[in-house]
């Protein structure tokens, strides 16, 4: 029987083993592990790719948010509005700097519902943090209008958005700062944890530089309290190597999304994500292919029986449902979404034949021939 994994982790290494082993040997034989040339090269090249002024590699995507929040002085009692449709790390970072994550609804495009923000703003609100999820960027114009109206910061969690654009501008560059994750299954993944913080603000960049490296300045003097959160040179070298082919990876993902749209778009029981090119304001890179489905659980079981692995994002639990963390708000639109959402395989290892097989089996389930 055909077996299609949701994400083939070993392929990250195996499909380019020889070149990757050469990179590993180069870094390790020099003993260049922390804050060396490979990291500087990657930061420069990533900044160039997304048209940003500053990029700082850090240990992981969660640290990136924490350091960014500290740099803009989000602190005790401040409130930050985020979507509940996000990974717990977004809310955790806000909590861990002493602030309060305020959860908002999921819109029809699966992003932060911009119509559910304003009534959540009060005197404690200091920022809106859109999450650029699934390789798509939020409607940043509407978010910025609200931010300007209430004198709020816009801060981006772009962990899943590297390379996506809104009106020609890259995710991560549309707020005071943006953050990325390089977890292995992300759009650009390393072989462990990794992250980055992006900003175009000179003063903010200086603070981030200190915060990620024990508060040390360029001369090595400790001038502030800081964290130990640095992207190591080995991961930086791997990411810099993979960044060269990243535009082709994006095109492959967009091609797969187009195939799903052509093959599944007529099934009335499905709500698909926006197709590539369907709106000129958005350039989506499809970190995930997250659809909504009638009889979602039965569909998932049927696909599993036919060798197709799928995922319900974050084990089917939006942040507001974590009652043990003190959340008690009601978000009916997000609840409804999480009863229907499902992610089909979306990665650069899935073949054209596998895509056709997935489409065939979904059509079989809904008896579309």
Secondary structure as GFF3:
##gff-version 3
##sequence-region A 1 369
A	DSSP	alpha_helix	11	14	.	.	.	ID=ss1
A	DSSP	alpha_helix	17	30	.	.	.	ID=ss2
A	DSSP	alpha_helix	37	50	.	.	.	ID=ss3
A	DSSP	beta_strand	54	58	.	.	.	ID=ss4
A	DSSP	alpha_helix	61	71	.	.	.	ID=ss5
A	DSSP	beta_strand	79	83	.	.	.	ID=ss6
A	DSSP	alpha_helix	88	96	.	.	.	ID=ss7
A	DSSP	beta_strand	100	104	.	.	.	ID=ss8
A	DSSP	three_ten_helix	114	116	.	.	.	ID=ss9
A	DSSP	three_ten_helix	118	120	.	.	.	ID=ss10
A	DSSP	beta_strand	125	128	.	.	.	ID=ss11
A	DSSP	three_ten_helix	133	135	.	.	.	ID=ss12
A	DSSP	alpha_helix	140	150	.	.	.	ID=ss13
A	DSSP	beta_strand	153	157	.	.	.	ID=ss14
A	DSSP	beta_strand	165	166	.	.	.	ID=ss15
A	DSSP	beta_strand	169	170	.	.	.	ID=ss16
A	DSSP	beta_strand	177	181	.	.	.	ID=ss17
A	DSSP	beta_strand	195	199	.	.	.	ID=ss18
A	DSSP	alpha_helix	202	211	.	.	.	ID=ss19
A	DSSP	alpha_helix	233	243	.	.	.	ID=ss20
A	DSSP	alpha_helix	246	264	.	.	.	ID=ss21
A	DSSP	beta_strand	270	271	.	.	.	ID=ss22
A	DSSP	beta_strand	282	283	.	.	.	ID=ss23
A	DSSP	beta_strand	289	293	.	.	.	ID=ss24
A	DSSP	alpha_helix	296	305	.	.	.	ID=ss25
A	DSSP	three_ten_helix	313	316	.	.	.	ID=ss26
A	DSSP	three_ten_helix	319	321	.	.	.	ID=ss27
A	DSSP	three_ten_helix	323	325	.	.	.	ID=ss28
A	DSSP	alpha_helix	332	338	.	.	.	ID=ss29
A	DSSP	beta_strand	341	344	.	.	.	ID=ss30
A	DSSP	alpha_helix	352	365	.	.	.	ID=ss31
###
